[in-house]
């Protein structure tokens, strides 16, 4: 199966998502977080670096639970800013505007 190249927006979305996960992980090691979420450290590394911009829902849910981050916050990081939600809007506002 050949994957189509990521669009610039898909890359930016993956980078925003990854940055949020890295910030939520804090000082915890990637290996510890991945094991607690039931995923491989390689998968977490790809997600955090934006190379896996569309992780499976259950992967996202497991990471959210492990990192104690709401799914709304994660969705807000991935939302495409629209006219009602500027890029600098808080995550909760971006989720409601999406």
N, C-alpha and C positions, 0 to 999 in steps of 0.2 A: 504494500500500500504506500503510495506516494502522498506525502502531506503537502498541502499548498503552503507557500511561505506566509509567515505572519505579516499582518498589516502593521503599519506604524502604531496605530491605536491599540492593537492587540499586544504589541510589545510594551507599550507604556502601561497598559492595564496590568500586565503580568509583573512589571517592575514595581508598580504601586502596591500590588497585592503582596509581593515578596518582601518589600520594605516594611509593610505592616507586620508581617509574620516575624521578621527578624527583630523588630522593635519589641514585639510581644514576647519573644523568646528570651530577650535580655541576656543574662549571663548563663542561662542553661545551655548545655552543649546540644549541638544538632543531633547527635546520636541519642542522647537521653530523650529529647522531645520526639524524635521519630519513633523510637521504641515505645514510648508511652502512647503515641497516636496509632501504633500498629502499622507503620509504613517504614520503608527503608530510608536510611540516611541519604542515599542518592536521590530518592524521590523528593525529599524535603529540600535538598540542595538545589535541585532543578526548579522547584517551585519558588524558593527564596531568591534565586537569581533571575527569575522571569523566563527561564527556558521552557517551562511547562505552564503556559498561561491559562490553560483550561483543565485544572485538576478535577477529578471526579467529585461529585457532591459529597459522598461519604468520606473521602479524604479530607475535604474542607471541614466537614462537620467534626471529624475526629481531631483535627488540628485546633479547631475552635474550642472544643471541650478541654483538650490538653492544655492550651494556652490561656484558658478562661477569657476568651474573647467572644462576643456575641456574633452570631451569623449576620445580624444587621450591620455591625461595624465592618465585617469583612465584605459584605455586599456593597457597602458605601465606598469602600476603597476601590472597588471594581466598576462602579457606576460611571457611565460616560457623562461628564458634566454637560448640562443643557442650559438653556437660557434662565431657568429658575434656580439652578444650582451651580454657581460658579466653582471653578476648580479649587478655590480656597475655602469652600463651605465645609462646616463640620460634617463628619460621616453621617450622623443621624439625619441631618437636613438633606444630604444628598440622597439617602435611601428613600425618604418620603417624597422627594421631588422626582425620582426616577419612575 
